[in-house]
C-alpha cells in the first residue's frame, strides 16, 4: 500500500504556490489601478432650498392644525 504523505505534501505545496502567485498578481493589479473619474459636484444650494421648503411646509401645516 502506498503512502499518502507525499500527496498531502504536494497538495500543501501547490496551495502555497497558488496563494503566493495570487497575492503577487493582486499587488500588481492594485498598482495599475487607475484613478476614478471625477463626479459632477452635488448642488448643495438646491438641496438646502428643498430642505428649507419642506421645513416651511411643515411649519405651515403645524400652524393650520392648531
PDB file of N, CA, C and O in Angstrom:
ATOM      1  N   UNK A   1       0.844  -1.172   0.000  1.00  0.00           N
ATOM      2  CA  UNK A   1       0.000   0.000   0.000  1.00  0.00           C
ATOM      3  C   UNK A   1       0.895   1.243   0.000  1.00  0.00           C
ATOM      4  O   UNK A   1       1.860   1.334   0.759  1.00  0.00           O
ATOM      5  N   UNK A   2       0.557   2.175  -0.852  1.00  0.00           N
ATOM      6  CA  UNK A   2       1.412   3.364  -0.955  1.00  0.00           C
ATOM      7  C   UNK A   2       1.029   4.401   0.110  1.00  0.00           C
ATOM      8  O   UNK A   2      -0.100   4.439   0.600  1.00  0.00           O
ATOM      9  N   UNK A   3       1.987   5.212   0.433  1.00  0.00           N
ATOM     10  CA  UNK A   3       1.786   6.236   1.457  1.00  0.00           C
ATOM     11  C   UNK A   3       1.099   7.459   0.850  1.00  0.00           C
ATOM     12  O   UNK A   3       1.380   7.842  -0.286  1.00  0.00           O
ATOM     13  N   UNK A   4       0.208   8.054   1.610  1.00  0.00           N
ATOM     14  CA  UNK A   4      -0.480   9.256   1.114  1.00  0.00           C
ATOM     15  C   UNK A   4       0.241  10.532   1.540  1.00  0.00           C
ATOM     16  O   UNK A   4      -0.158  11.635   1.168  1.00  0.00           O
ATOM     17  N   UNK A   5       1.302  10.370   2.319  1.00  0.00           N
ATOM     18  CA  UNK A   5       2.036  11.539   2.803  1.00  0.00           C
ATOM     19  C   UNK A   5       2.616  12.383   1.670  1.00  0.00           C
ATOM     20  O   UNK A   5       2.504  13.607   1.738  1.00  0.00           O
ATOM     21  N   UNK A   6       3.233  11.805   0.623  1.00  0.00           N
ATOM     22  CA  UNK A   6       3.742  12.644  -0.476  1.00  0.00           C
ATOM     23  C   UNK A   6       2.630  13.417  -1.186  1.00  0.00           C
ATOM     24  O   UNK A   6       2.847  14.539  -1.644  1.00  0.00           O
ATOM     25  N   UNK A   7       1.443  12.820  -1.278  1.00  0.00           N
ATOM     26  CA  UNK A   7       0.335  13.521  -1.916  1.00  0.00           C
ATOM     27  C   UNK A   7      -0.110  14.721  -1.078  1.00  0.00           C
ATOM     28  O   UNK A   7      -0.433  15.779  -1.617  1.00  0.00           O
ATOM     29  N   UNK A   8      -0.123  14.546   0.228  1.00  0.00           N
ATOM     30  CA  UNK A   8      -0.507  15.653   1.117  1.00  0.00           C
ATOM     31  C   UNK A   8       0.510  16.777   1.030  1.00  0.00           C
ATOM     32  O   UNK A   8       0.145  17.950   0.948  1.00  0.00           O
ATOM     33  N   UNK A   9       1.783  16.417   1.048  1.00  0.00           N
ATOM     34  CA  UNK A   9       2.844  17.425   0.947  1.00  0.00           C
ATOM     35  C   UNK A   9       2.745  18.160  -0.386  1.00  0.00           C
ATOM     36  O   UNK A   9       2.909  19.380  -0.435  1.00  0.00           O
ATOM     37  N   UNK A  10       2.479  17.429  -1.465  1.00  0.00           N
ATOM     38  CA  UNK A  10       2.360  18.057  -2.786  1.00  0.00           C
ATOM     39  C   UNK A  10       1.143  18.976  -2.841  1.00  0.00           C
ATOM     40  O   UNK A  10       1.204  20.046  -3.447  1.00  0.00           O
ATOM     41  N   UNK A  11       0.047  18.573  -2.219  1.00  0.00           N
ATOM     42  CA  UNK A  11      -1.156  19.407  -2.212  1.00  0.00           C
ATOM     43  C   UNK A  11      -0.925  20.693  -1.427  1.00  0.00           C
ATOM     44  O   UNK A  11      -1.346  21.769  -1.853  1.00  0.00           O
ATOM     45  N   UNK A  12      -0.263  20.585  -0.293  1.00  0.00           N
ATOM     46  CA  UNK A  12       0.027  21.775   0.517  1.00  0.00           C
ATOM     47  C   UNK A  12       0.987  22.696  -0.225  1.00  0.00           C
ATOM     48  O   UNK A  12       0.798  23.912  -0.229  1.00  0.00           O
ATOM     49  N   UNK A  13       2.004  22.135  -0.848  1.00  0.00           N
ATOM     50  CA  UNK A  13       2.962  22.946  -1.603  1.00  0.00           C
ATOM     51  C   UNK A  13       2.270  23.645  -2.769  1.00  0.00           C
ATOM     52  O   UNK A  13       2.548  24.812  -3.046  1.00  0.00           O
ATOM     53  N   UNK A  14       1.376  22.943  -3.449  1.00  0.00           N
ATOM     54  CA  UNK A  14       0.634  23.554  -4.554  1.00  0.00           C
ATOM     55  C   UNK A  14      -0.269  24.681  -4.080  1.00  0.00           C
ATOM     56  O   UNK A  14      -0.391  25.707  -4.751  1.00  0.00           O
ATOM     57  N   UNK A  15      -0.903  24.495  -2.928  1.00  0.00           N
ATOM     58  CA  UNK A  15      -1.771  25.538  -2.384  1.00  0.00           C
ATOM     59  C   UNK A  15      -0.965  26.772  -1.996  1.00  0.00           C
ATOM     60  O   UNK A  15      -1.395  27.900  -2.237  1.00  0.00           O
ATOM     61  N   UNK A  16       0.194  26.560  -1.402  1.00  0.00           N
ATOM     62  CA  UNK A  16       1.046  27.691  -1.014  1.00  0.00           C
ATOM     63  C   UNK A  16       1.536  28.429  -2.250  1.00  0.00           C
ATOM     64  O   UNK A  16       1.555  29.660  -2.267  1.00  0.00           O
ATOM     65  N   UNK A  17       1.930  27.700  -3.278  1.00  0.00           N
ATOM     66  CA  UNK A  17       2.385  28.326  -4.523  1.00  0.00           C
ATOM     67  C   UNK A  17       1.267  29.130  -5.171  1.00  0.00           C
ATOM     68  O   UNK A  17       1.489  30.252  -5.625  1.00  0.00           O
ATOM     69  N   UNK A  18       0.075  28.565  -5.216  1.00  0.00           N
ATOM     70  CA  UNK A  18      -1.065  29.279  -5.805  1.00  0.00           C
ATOM     71  C   UNK A  18      -1.377  30.546  -5.019  1.00  0.00           C
ATOM     72  O   UNK A  18      -1.690  31.584  -5.602  1.00  0.00           O
ATOM     73  N   UNK A  19      -1.291  30.457  -3.689  1.00  0.00           N
ATOM     74  CA  UNK A  19      -1.569  31.626  -2.848  1.00  0.00           C
ATOM     75  C   UNK A  19      -0.545  32.730  -3.084  1.00  0.00           C
ATOM     76  O   UNK A  19      -0.916  33.897  -3.208  1.00  0.00           O
ATOM     77  N   UNK A  20       0.728  32.382  -3.148  1.00  0.00           N
ATOM     78  CA  UNK A  20       1.754  33.409  -3.352  1.00  0.00           C
ATOM     79  C   UNK A  20       1.636  34.042  -4.733  1.00  0.00           C
ATOM     80  O   UNK A  20       1.841  35.246  -4.880  1.00  0.00           O
ATOM     81  N   UNK A  21       1.306  33.239  -5.749  1.00  0.00           N
ATOM     82  CA  UNK A  21       1.116  33.804  -7.090  1.00  0.00           C
ATOM     83  C   UNK A  21      -0.094  34.738  -7.124  1.00  0.00           C
ATOM     84  O   UNK A  21      -0.060  35.789  -7.764  1.00  0.00           O
ATOM     85  N   UNK A  22      -1.155  34.345  -6.434  1.00  0.00           N
ATOM     86  CA  UNK A  22      -2.360  35.177  -6.413  1.00  0.00           C
ATOM     87  C   UNK A  22      -2.102  36.508  -5.705  1.00  0.00           C
ATOM     88  O   UNK A  22      -2.553  37.553  -6.174  1.00  0.00           O
ATOM     89  N   UNK A  23      -1.389  36.482  -4.594  1.00  0.00           N
ATOM     90  CA  UNK A  23      -1.092  37.733  -3.888  1.00  0.00           C
ATOM     91  C   UNK A  23      -0.161  38.616  -4.710  1.00  0.00           C
ATOM     92  O   UNK A  23      -0.284  39.840  -4.681  1.00  0.00           O
ATOM     93  N   UNK A  24       0.767  38.007  -5.443  1.00  0.00           N
ATOM     94  CA  UNK A  24       1.654  38.800  -6.296  1.00  0.00           C
ATOM     95  C   UNK A  24       0.866  39.468  -7.415  1.00  0.00           C
ATOM     96  O   UNK A  24       1.088  40.642  -7.712  1.00  0.00           O
ATOM     97  N   UNK A  25      -0.050  38.734  -8.037  1.00  0.00           N
ATOM     98  CA  UNK A  25      -0.879  39.326  -9.091  1.00  0.00           C
ATOM     99  C   UNK A  25      -1.794  40.405  -8.527  1.00  0.00           C
ATOM    100  O   UNK A  25      -2.031  41.420  -9.181  1.00  0.00           O
ATOM    101  N   UNK A  26      -2.304  40.196  -7.327  1.00  0.00           N
ATOM    102  CA  UNK A  26      -3.185  41.176  -6.694  1.00  0.00           C
ATOM    103  C   UNK A  26      -2.442  42.488  -6.430  1.00  0.00           C
ATOM    104  O   UNK A  26      -2.991  43.566  -6.658  1.00  0.00           O
ATOM    105  N   UNK A  27      -1.201  42.405  -5.953  1.00  0.00           N
ATOM    106  CA  UNK A  27      -0.445  43.622  -5.666  1.00  0.00           C
ATOM    107  C   UNK A  27      -0.110  44.368  -6.952  1.00  0.00           C
ATOM    108  O   UNK A  27      -0.102  45.599  -6.966  1.00  0.00           O
ATOM    109  N   UNK A  28       0.165  43.642  -8.031  1.00  0.00           N
ATOM    110  CA  UNK A  28       0.444  44.286  -9.315  1.00  0.00           C
ATOM    111  C   UNK A  28      -0.810  44.976  -9.841  1.00  0.00           C
ATOM    112  O   UNK A  28      -0.733  46.094 -10.350  1.00  0.00           O
ATOM    113  N   UNK A  29      -1.959  44.324  -9.724  1.00  0.00           N
ATOM    114  CA  UNK A  29      -3.201  44.929 -10.219  1.00  0.00           C
ATOM    115  C   UNK A  29      -3.580  46.147  -9.393  1.00  0.00           C
ATOM    116  O   UNK A  29      -4.166  47.087  -9.929  1.00  0.00           O
ATOM    117  N   UNK A  30      -3.264  46.158  -8.104  1.00  0.00           N
ATOM    118  CA  UNK A  30      -3.547  47.325  -7.263  1.00  0.00           C
ATOM    119  C   UNK A  30      -2.694  48.517  -7.698  1.00  0.00           C
ATOM    120  O   UNK A  30      -3.155  49.657  -7.659  1.00  0.00           O
ATOM    121  N   UNK A  31      -1.460  48.259  -8.109  1.00  0.00           N
ATOM    122  CA  UNK A  31      -0.585  49.345  -8.541  1.00  0.00           C
ATOM    123  C   UNK A  31      -1.035  49.921  -9.873  1.00  0.00           C
ATOM    124  O   UNK A  31      -0.868  51.115 -10.124  1.00  0.00           O
ATOM    125  N   UNK A  32      -1.612  49.071 -10.737  1.00  0.00           N
ATOM    126  CA  UNK A  32      -2.046  49.520 -12.054  1.00  0.00           C
ATOM    127  C   UNK A  32      -3.432  50.155 -12.038  1.00  0.00           C
ATOM    128  O   UNK A  32      -3.885  50.685 -13.052  1.00  0.00           O
ATOM    129  N   UNK A  33      -4.103  50.105 -10.892  1.00  0.00           N
ATOM    130  CA  UNK A  33      -5.470  50.610 -10.813  1.00  0.00           C
ATOM    131  C   UNK A  33      -5.494  52.103 -11.153  1.00  0.00           C
ATOM    132  O   UNK A  33      -4.714  52.890 -10.618  1.00  0.00           O
ATOM    133  N   UNK A  34      -6.393  52.467 -12.040  1.00  0.00           N
ATOM    134  CA  UNK A  34      -6.491  53.857 -12.462  1.00  0.00           C
ATOM    135  C   UNK A  34      -7.351  54.641 -11.480  1.00  0.00           C
ATOM    136  O   UNK A  34      -8.187  54.083 -10.770  1.00  0.00           O
ATOM    137  N   UNK A  35      -7.125  55.942 -11.461  1.00  0.00           N
ATOM    138  CA  UNK A  35      -7.929  56.807 -10.602  1.00  0.00           C
ATOM    139  C   UNK A  35      -9.346  56.897 -11.153  1.00  0.00           C
ATOM    140  O   UNK A  35      -9.556  56.909 -12.366  1.00  0.00           O
ATOM    141  N   UNK A  36     -10.302  56.959 -10.253  1.00  0.00           N
ATOM    142  CA  UNK A  36     -11.690  57.081 -10.673  1.00  0.00           C
ATOM    143  C   UNK A  36     -11.941  58.471 -11.240  1.00  0.00           C
ATOM    144  O   UNK A  36     -11.395  59.449 -10.729  1.00  0.00           O
ATOM    145  N   UNK A  37     -12.749  58.578 -12.276  1.00  0.00           N
ATOM    146  CA  UNK A  37     -13.035  59.905 -12.831  1.00  0.00           C
ATOM    147  C   UNK A  37     -13.821  60.753 -11.833  1.00  0.00           C
ATOM    148  O   UNK A  37     -14.594  60.239 -11.025  1.00  0.00           O
ATOM    149  N   UNK A  38     -13.607  62.046 -11.910  1.00  0.00           N
ATOM    150  CA  UNK A  38     -14.298  62.959 -11.005  1.00  0.00           C
ATOM    151  C   UNK A  38     -15.785  62.973 -11.325  1.00  0.00           C
ATOM    152  O   UNK A  38     -16.184  62.952 -12.489  1.00  0.00           O
ATOM    153  N   UNK A  39     -16.584  63.008 -10.292  1.00  0.00           N
ATOM    154  CA  UNK A  39     -18.033  63.027 -10.440  1.00  0.00           C
ATOM    155  C   UNK A  39     -18.502  64.472 -10.385  1.00  0.00           C
ATOM    156  O   UNK A  39     -17.904  65.305  -9.704  1.00  0.00           O
ATOM    157  N   UNK A  40     -19.564  64.759 -11.099  1.00  0.00           N
ATOM    158  CA  UNK A  40     -20.106  66.108 -11.092  1.00  0.00           C
ATOM    159  C   UNK A  40     -20.490  66.486  -9.660  1.00  0.00           C
ATOM    160  O   UNK A  40     -21.136  65.698  -8.969  1.00  0.00           O
ATOM    161  N   UNK A  41     -20.105  67.671  -9.210  1.00  0.00           N
ATOM    162  CA  UNK A  41     -20.387  68.046  -7.822  1.00  0.00           C
ATOM    163  C   UNK A  41     -21.889  68.164  -7.560  1.00  0.00           C
ATOM    164  O   UNK A  41     -22.674  68.491  -8.450  1.00  0.00           O
ATOM    165  N   UNK A  42     -22.251  67.892  -6.338  1.00  0.00           N
ATOM    166  CA  UNK A  42     -23.656  67.970  -5.936  1.00  0.00           C
ATOM    167  C   UNK A  42     -24.022  69.434  -5.710  1.00  0.00           C
ATOM    168  O   UNK A  42     -23.244  70.196  -5.134  1.00  0.00           O
ATOM    169  N   UNK A  43     -25.195  69.814  -6.162  1.00  0.00           N
ATOM    170  CA  UNK A  43     -25.671  71.180  -5.976  1.00  0.00           C
ATOM    171  C   UNK A  43     -26.208  71.317  -4.556  1.00  0.00           C
ATOM    172  O   UNK A  43     -27.361  70.985  -4.280  1.00  0.00           O
ATOM    173  N   UNK A  44     -25.355  71.812  -3.659  1.00  0.00           N
ATOM    174  CA  UNK A  44     -25.761  71.938  -2.262  1.00  0.00           C
ATOM    175  C   UNK A  44     -26.814  73.022  -2.071  1.00  0.00           C
ATOM    176  O   UNK A  44     -27.631  72.939  -1.153  1.00  0.00           O
ATOM    177  N   UNK A  45     -26.799  74.031  -2.927  1.00  0.00           N
ATOM    178  CA  UNK A  45     -27.814  75.080  -2.806  1.00  0.00           C
ATOM    179  C   UNK A  45     -29.189  74.511  -3.113  1.00  0.00           C
ATOM    180  O   UNK A  45     -30.171  74.876  -2.466  1.00  0.00           O
ATOM    181  N   UNK A  46     -29.268  73.632  -4.084  1.00  0.00           N
ATOM    182  CA  UNK A  46     -30.552  73.014  -4.411  1.00  0.00           C
ATOM    183  C   UNK A  46     -31.079  72.159  -3.275  1.00  0.00           C
ATOM    184  O   UNK A  46     -32.274  72.168  -2.982  1.00  0.00           O
ATOM    185  N   UNK A  47     -30.179  71.418  -2.637  1.00  0.00           N
ATOM    186  CA  UNK A  47     -30.589  70.584  -1.509  1.00  0.00           C
ATOM    187  C   UNK A  47     -31.043  71.463  -0.353  1.00  0.00           C
ATOM    188  O   UNK A  47     -32.063  71.188   0.278  1.00  0.00           O
ATOM    189  N   UNK A  48     -30.282  72.525  -0.073  1.00  0.00           N
ATOM    190  CA  UNK A  48     -30.639  73.411   1.031  1.00  0.00           C
ATOM    191  C   UNK A  48     -31.982  74.076   0.757  1.00  0.00           C
ATOM    192  O   UNK A  48     -32.789  74.237   1.673  1.00  0.00           O
ATOM    193  N   UNK A  49     -32.232  74.465  -0.492  1.00  0.00           N
ATOM    194  CA  UNK A  49     -33.501  75.094  -0.829  1.00  0.00           C
ATOM    195  C   UNK A  49     -34.666  74.145  -0.626  1.00  0.00           C
ATOM    196  O   UNK A  49     -35.716  74.546  -0.125  1.00  0.00           O
ATOM    197  N   UNK A  50     -34.492  72.903  -1.007  1.00  0.00           N
ATOM    198  CA  UNK A  50     -35.571  71.925  -0.831  1.00  0.00           C
ATOM    199  C   UNK A  50     -35.820  71.667   0.642  1.00  0.00           C
ATOM    200  O   UNK A  50     -36.970  71.575   1.071  1.00  0.00           O
ATOM    201  N   UNK A  51     -34.768  71.552   1.413  1.00  0.00           N
ATOM    202  CA  UNK A  51     -34.947  71.341   2.846  1.00  0.00           C
ATOM    203  C   UNK A  51     -35.665  72.528   3.474  1.00  0.00           C
ATOM    204  O   UNK A  51     -36.515  72.352   4.348  1.00  0.00           O
ATOM    205  N   UNK A  52     -35.328  73.728   3.034  1.00  0.00           N
ATOM    206  CA  UNK A  52     -35.979  74.918   3.565  1.00  0.00           C
ATOM    207  C   UNK A  52     -37.463  74.918   3.212  1.00  0.00           C
ATOM    208  O   UNK A  52     -38.301  75.247   4.051  1.00  0.00           O
ATOM    209  N   UNK A  53     -37.789  74.553   1.979  1.00  0.00           N
ATOM    210  CA  UNK A  53     -39.195  74.496   1.574  1.00  0.00           C
ATOM    211  C   UNK A  53     -39.963  73.447   2.370  1.00  0.00           C
ATOM    212  O   UNK A  53     -41.100  73.686   2.776  1.00  0.00           O
ATOM    213  N   UNK A  54     -39.357  72.300   2.594  1.00  0.00           N
ATOM    214  CA  UNK A  54     -40.036  71.256   3.363  1.00  0.00           C
ATOM    215  C   UNK A  54     -40.253  71.700   4.807  1.00  0.00           C
ATOM    216  O   UNK A  54     -41.290  71.402   5.399  1.00  0.00           O
ATOM    217  N   UNK A  55     -39.285  72.405   5.372  1.00  0.00           N
ATOM    218  CA  UNK A  55     -39.442  72.911   6.731  1.00  0.00           C
ATOM    219  C   UNK A  55     -40.557  73.942   6.800  1.00  0.00           C
ATOM    220  O   UNK A  55     -41.373  73.908   7.721  1.00  0.00           O
ATOM    221  N   UNK A  56     -40.606  74.864   5.832  1.00  0.00           N
ATOM    222  CA  UNK A  56     -41.670  75.871   5.808  1.00  0.00           C
ATOM    223  C   UNK A  56     -43.036  75.208   5.659  1.00  0.00           C
ATOM    224  O   UNK A  56     -44.003  75.620   6.300  1.00  0.00           O
ATOM    225  N   UNK A  57     -43.115  74.191   4.823  1.00  0.00           N
ATOM    226  CA  UNK A  57     -44.383  73.478   4.640  1.00  0.00           C
ATOM    227  C   UNK A  57     -44.817  72.818   5.938  1.00  0.00           C
ATOM    228  O   UNK A  57     -45.986  72.889   6.317  1.00  0.00           O
ATOM    229  N   UNK A  58     -43.866  72.171   6.626  1.00  0.00           N
ATOM    230  CA  UNK A  58     -44.187  71.511   7.900  1.00  0.00           C
ATOM    231  C   UNK A  58     -44.641  72.525   8.936  1.00  0.00           C
ATOM    232  O   UNK A  58     -45.606  72.282   9.661  1.00  0.00           O
ATOM    233  N   UNK A  59     -43.954  73.659   9.014  1.00  0.00           N
ATOM    234  CA  UNK A  59     -44.350  74.689   9.977  1.00  0.00           C
ATOM    235  C   UNK A  59     -45.735  75.232   9.646  1.00  0.00           C
ATOM    236  O   UNK A  59     -46.534  75.492  10.547  1.00  0.00           O
ATOM    237  N   UNK A  60     -46.021  75.404   8.367  1.00  0.00           N
ATOM    238  CA  UNK A  60     -47.335  75.897   7.953  1.00  0.00           C
ATOM    239  C   UNK A  60     -48.425  74.886   8.311  1.00  0.00           C
ATOM    240  O   UNK A  60     -49.512  75.268   8.745  1.00  0.00           O
ATOM    241  N   UNK A  61     -48.135  73.603   8.130  1.00  0.00           N
ATOM    242  CA  UNK A  61     -49.105  72.572   8.491  1.00  0.00           C
ATOM    243  C   UNK A  61     -49.360  72.567   9.996  1.00  0.00           C
ATOM    244  O   UNK A  61     -50.500  72.417  10.434  1.00  0.00           O
ATOM    245  N   UNK A  62     -48.310  72.730  10.777  1.00  0.00           N
ATOM    246  CA  UNK A  62     -48.480  72.771  12.230  1.00  0.00           C
ATOM    247  C   UNK A  62     -49.311  73.981  12.642  1.00  0.00           C
ATOM    248  O   UNK A  62     -50.131  73.898  13.557  1.00  0.00           O
ATOM    249  N   UNK A  63     -49.097  75.096  11.966  1.00  0.00           N
ATOM    250  CA  UNK A  63     -49.840  76.313  12.276  1.00  0.00           C
ATOM    251  C   UNK A  63     -51.326  76.122  11.966  1.00  0.00           C
ATOM    252  O   UNK A  63     -52.187  76.598  12.706  1.00  0.00           O
ATOM    253  N   UNK A  64     -51.620  75.422  10.867  1.00  0.00           N
ATOM    254  CA  UNK A  64     -53.014  75.197  10.487  1.00  0.00           C
ATOM    255  C   UNK A  64     -53.711  74.210  11.419  1.00  0.00           C
ATOM    256  O   UNK A  64     -54.922  74.304  11.623  1.00  0.00           O
ATOM    257  N   UNK A  65     -52.969  73.275  11.979  1.00  0.00           N
ATOM    258  CA  UNK A  65     -53.574  72.266  12.845  1.00  0.00           C
ATOM    259  C   UNK A  65     -53.920  72.817  14.220  1.00  0.00           C
ATOM    260  O   UNK A  65     -54.793  72.269  14.894  1.00  0.00           O
ATOM    261  N   UNK A  66     -53.265  73.878  14.650  1.00  0.00           N
ATOM    262  CA  UNK A  66     -53.504  74.419  15.997  1.00  0.00           C
ATOM    263  C   UNK A  66     -54.775  75.194  16.079  1.00  0.00           C
ATOM    264  O   UNK A  66     -55.115  75.711  17.143  1.00  0.00           O
TER     265      UNK A  66
END
